[in-house]
Amino acid sequence: MPNNLVFFAIHADDLPRVQRFYERVFGWKFQSWGPPGFFLIATGDKHEPGIQGALQKRHEVVPGQRITGYECTIGVEDIDATEVAVLANGGKIVLPKCEIPTVGYLIKIQDPDGNVACVKQPAVVQSE
């Protein structure tokens, strides 16, 4: 499995204002999902689906550092092996492994230069 970008998040203080901006400028669609103040973003249509994203309330993943850019999510097959590789190559784990039901396992990492990214191992889909 390639380690592609699979998701992005926009962090904002004024969620309605930012939502209106992206709707009006790019035609993106927003749907409330999960916790309050969290919206899924559809950037494309059925012919060109684009990458799914989220709009969420701005917060600090790393204490004292507010996220002001897009937060990217990289898809991996083995989140535990990725965590080992991050640490072995000078990175840090800033959010330990957690599970989001139906989504999968997540960690947030910081590269050696301080950039933060999310890493996701997809949930296993049970066949009936």
Secondary structure, 3 states (H helix, E strand, C coil): CCCCEEEEEEEECCHHHHHHHHHHHHCCEEEECCCCCEEEEECCCCCCCCCCEEEEECCEEECCEECCCCEEEEECCCHHHHHHHHHHCCCEEEEEEEEECCCEEEEEEECCCCCEEEEEEECCCCCC
